[in-house]
């Protein structure tokens, strides 16, 4: 019997998902399983990252052919996985190995890692770029959910109309905006007065991922946190962003290679005075629930993929009426299979 296997899953989105990088109705995920279902992982990345299924499968095939035993301590997982290959492929192995140790020990992931017990935190719920009236309608349907994140960065010049329409529909909500690197620094700074007039509480990735100085310029002009997403993929990026003066980072396991490197980045961000958002790709409940085990160390959450996906094969984290994230009471990651894929 092979020591691990993987299979693709096509995730269908609840509504077409348009961001500054393009529009999609489906996403490709990969479910990685250790032999005997000892542990589960996930490797999922948007197509605009330019990582092929074949490149990820090569990492998993190499791991399947190894003879050395799996780590028996979380501290050994990073070394076993290594730093070669695409980050989401490494993340899948990292998650499965952590899940295995949690299941074997009967402990949830946060306890296995010695992390603070996660307290329920509000997550944002994301609205893709659309016509302002349609985004307002979708925001109204989220009645009761306390935090809404608006994807902006559209090429039609109507981003501020979108913010105004959503604010009119949900005067009670906390609003975040995410331009997905779709603005130039001068445009982002020009938008700040309007964003603040609508009560926007956080601005995510306003400018190009490599423009650290531009991120800092926007933060210097903005009294609410500017949070880097695409700009943070390595430990070195965290230092650059702190030097630029941004308010925080959006940590995603699929970007950085899993829990072991993710925790190292999180702790370094804290040392440098940066706030931390826990985020996710459009992925299954395996990856999102794994990330939720870090809630005890976070300032903000953006863990809404189970709401965005119409056919998630797994159950894991849940939400209360206001949108607080609740973890399952299970060992390991805590995700279970819900339906055939």
N, C-alpha and C positions, 0 to 999 in steps of 0.2 A: 504494500500500500504506500502510495506517495505521501510524504509528510505534510504537504499542503497542496491545495488546489484553488482555482479561482474561476469565476464566471461573470460575464457581463450582464448588466441590468440596464434596460432603457427606462429612464424616469420620465414620466409625462408631467409637464407642469400644469398647474391649475389654470393659469392664464398665460398667454405668450409673454415671454420675459425679455423686455427690451432694455438694454443699457447702452452706454456710449460705445461699447465694442460691437454691438449688433443685437439681433433678435433671435431667440430660440424658443421652441415649443417642447423640446426633449433635451435630456442630458444623459450622457453615458456614465454609468457607475460600474465599479468592479467589486464583487464580494469575494474576499479571500478567507479560506477556511483551513485551519490546521486539521490534521488527521483526527478522526473521531470527534470532530467539532469541539476540540479542546479550547479553541479560541477563534474569534472572528475579527477580521479587519476590513477596511475599505480603502480603495484607491480611486479617487474621483477628482477630475480637474476640468475646468471649462476649456473649450477648444481654442480660445484665444491665447492660452498659455503655450500653445504649439507643442504639446507633449503627446506622442502617439501611443495608442494601445500597445503596439509592438514593443516600444521602448520600456513600457511598464512590465509587460509580460516577460521580457528578458530578465529583469531583476527577480521576478518570482520564480522563474524556471531555474535560475542559478541557485536560489535559496532552497528550492525543492531538491536539488541534487547534492546538497551539502550533507556530510556525515556527522559533523560536530553537533552535540546536543543543544537543544534550546536552552536559553539562560534560565537559571533557577532563582534569580534575584532581579528585580527591576533595574538595579544599577548596571547590570550587564547587557541590557537590551540594546542600547545605542551602539556599543562596540560590535555586537552580533550583527546588527542590521548594516552598519557601516554608513559611509557618506557617498557611495557611488550610486549613480542612477537617478532617475527623476524623483523629486520629492514625494509625489503622491504614491508612487510604488513603495518607497521606503516607509511612508506613513502607514500603508496597509499592513506591512510586516510588523512594524512597531505596535500598532493597535492590537493585532492578533496575539502577539507575545505578551503584552500587558493583560489582555483579556484572559489568556490562559492562566497566568499566575493568579489573577483575581479569582477565577473559578476554582482553581486548585486549593486556594487558601480559604475560600468561602467569604472573601471580603470584597466590598465594592471598590472600584478603581481608586477613588480618592483616599480610602483607608489604606489600601495597598501602598500608595505613594506617600503616605504620611501628610496629606494635605488637609487644610481646614475643612470641616464638614460643610458642604455647600448649603448656603441658606437660599431660599427662593429669591431670585432676582427677576426684574422685568426684562423681557427681551423686546427688541424692536421687531415690527412686522413690515416687510418690504413691499413697496408698490413700484412696479416697473414703469419706465417712461411710457406715457400715453398722452392722449388728449387731456387737457386740464379737467374738463367735465367728467371724463371717465375715471381719472385718478381721484377726483372728489367723490364720485359714486362708490368706488372701492373703499375709500377711507371711511365713508359713512357706514358701509357694511361691517367695518371693524369696530363698531360701537362697543365700548367697554374695554377694548385693548388700549392700553395707556400710552404706548410708544409706537410711532409710525416712522419708518425711514423711506424717504422719497429718492428714487433713482433720478438723477438729473444728468446734464451733459449732452442734451439733445442738440442736434444741428439746426433746429428751426428757430432758435432765439426765444423760445417761450417758457424757459425754465421758471422764471419768476411768476408767470401766470399759473404754472402748475402749483407752486408753493402757495400762492394766494387762494387758489381754488380748494386745495386740501385744508388749509387753515379755516376757510369759511365753513367747510363741511364738518370739521372736527375742531371746534374752538377749545375743547378740553384736552386735546392730546399733546404730548410731548413730541416734537418733530425733530428728526435728524434728516440731513440731506447728504447724498453720496453722488458725486459727479463722475466717479470711476475714471479719474484722470482726464476728464473731458473739457476742462477749462484751461485757458492761459492764466498765469498769475494775475495780470492786470484785470482780466475779466472777473476772476474770482473775488478780488478785492472790491471791484465795482459792485458786485452783487451783495456784499456783506450788509450794507445798510438796509437793503430790502429784506434779506433773510432775517435780520434781527428784528425788524418791524413786525414780522410774522411769528416771532417767538421761537425761531430755530435754535435748538440747544446744542447742536454738534454738527460739524462739517467734516465729511470724510473724503479723503483723497481728491482734493479739488483740482490738482494739476498732475502733469506727467510723472510717472513713477520714479524716473531718474533725476527729477528736478528737486533735489533736497533744499536748495536755497530758495526756490519758489515756494515750497511748502512752508518754509520758515517765514518768508515775506507775508504769506497769507495769514499765518498765525499771529504775526506781529500786529497785523491790522484788525484782528478778530478777537473779541473778548470771550468767545466760547471756544471749547477745544477743537482744534484741527487734528484729526486722527488719520494716520497713514495706513493704507491697506496694501495696494499694489507695491508701494515703496518699501515694504518690509518683508523680506524673504530670508535674510541671513542675519547672524549676529552683528556683522559689520554694519548692516543697514540701520540697526537700532542705534549704534553710536553716531552715525551720520545724522539721523533724525533728531536725536537729542541735542547734538551740536547746533543743528539748524533752529532748534527751539520749538518744535511742534509739541502739541499737548498730549498725544498718545499714539498707540499703535493698535491695529486690528490684527490679532493673532489668529491664524487659521492653520490647522494641523496639516492640511493637504499642501499648503505652500511651503512649510518648513520641514516636513519629513516625519511628523508624528509627535507623540507626547514627550519623549525624552528631549529632543531639541527644542520643542515648544516650551517646555518648562524652563529650560536654560535661558531662552530668549525672554520669557516673561520675567524671570527674576532679574535679568540684566536691565530690562526696561524699568523695573521698580527701583533698582539701584541708581538709575539715571534720572529718576523723578518723573517718568512718563506714566500716564494713565494707560490702562489695558482694557481693550474690548476683546471679548471672545467671539469670534465669527465662524462662519462656515461657508463652503461652497453650496451649490445646489446638490445635495448629497443625501444619502439615506440616514435613517435614525442611528445606524451604527456609529458613523463618524461624529454626528452632532451630539449624541449622548455621551460619547467619550469626552468630547470637549467640555460638556456641561459639568463633568466632575471637577473642573478647575474653577468653578464659580466662586469658591471661597477666596480666590485671589484676584477677582475681577472688579472693574468699575462699571462696565457697560456690557450688555449682551446683545448679540445679533445672531440668535440661534433659531431661525424661523424656517429652515428647510423642510421640516415635516409638514408645515402648513403650506408651503409653496408646491410641494409634490403631491400629485393626485393618486399615485399608485405605489407609495413606499411599501416595500415588502416586509418591513420590520416595524415593531413597536419599541419605543424606548422612552425618551423624555416626554412629558406632557406639559400642558399649560393650564393655569387656572383662568378664571374669567377675565382678569385684568391683563393676562399675558405673562405671569410669572412662570419661570421654568421650574418644573418639579422632576426630580430624578426617580427612576424606578428603584425598588428595594430588592435588588438582585446582586449576586456576586459578579465581579468583573465589570465590563462595560454596562451590562444590564439590558442589552437589546435582545429581543426574541423575534422569531420569524412569525409573520402574520398571515401571509398569503403566498401562493405560488408565484414565481417570477417567470 
